[in-house]
Amino acid sequence: DTAPFLTGGVYTKDKRTFGLGRLEIKAKLNPAKGAWPAFWMLPKEGKWPDGGEIDIMERLSHDKLIYQTVHSRYTQTDSLRVNPPASSIVG
């Protein structure tokens, strides 16, 4: 493959939904230019951004932080770009 970057994912839209409970993922996150490993949740109903999005885990390229973010119409289209308080765990 001559592409400088490859992508992949597991998409469950219209195939599987998850209710209350626990969802677990085990992954090795190697730092690399252009890498963006992520674990996101989107609603079954509603389109983005009105339906919202929960980023359970995101790591960007060589960043040492793991990010958790909540996106919604409030943060994306209402010009209220300051997200609610958040924290990250490094370790």
N, C-alpha and C positions, 0 to 999 in steps of 0.2 A: 504494500500500500504506500503510495507516495504522498498521502495527505499528511500535513504537519500535525494535525490533531484528529483523534477519533472520539466518538461519543457513543454512549449507550445508556439504556435505562430500562426500568421495569414500570410499565404503565398499566394500571388496573382500572382506568376509566371505562365505564360500561361493562366491566367484567367482574369486579369484586369491590365491595364496600366493607368498611370496618366500623363497628360500633364501639361501645365502651369496652375497655380491656387493655391489654398490653400488646404492643408491637415491638419486636426486637430485631435489631440489625447488628451484624458483626462485620466490620470492614477495616481493611488496612488503608490508611490515608497517607500515601506517599506524596510529599511536597514536590510539585513539578510546575514548570511554566505552563500556564493555560489550564491547569487542573481545577475542577470545580465540583468535587464530590458533594452531594447534597441528598437530603431525605426530606421531602416536602409532603404536606397534606393539603388537598383541595376538597371543596365540598362536592357532594353528589349532585346537588341542585344549585343553580345560580352560576352566573358567569363571572369571571374575574374582571374587575376587582371587587364588585359588589358582594360576591360570595365569600371573599376573603381567601387567605392562604396562610398556612402555618409552616414555617421553615423550622423543622425540628433540629436539623444539623446542616450547616454549610461551612465549607473551608475553601478559601480562595487562594489558589496558587501556593506560594511559599508562606502564607500568613500562618502565624502560630496560634491564632485564636480560632475557636469554633463558634460560629454565630447561630443564634436562635432569633427568629424574627416573626412578627405577625404583620401581614399586609392586609389592608382593607381599603375601601373607598375613602375612609377617613385619612389614611396616610398616603394614598396614591393620587386621588383626583380632587380632593377638597383643599389642596394647597396647605395642608397641615403636616409638613414634612418631619416634624419632631415626633418620633415614636415614643410610646410609653417607656418607662424605665425598664432596663434589661440588664442582664449580666452574662458573663461567659466563664467557663471553667477551663483552665489550661492545665494539662497534666498528663 
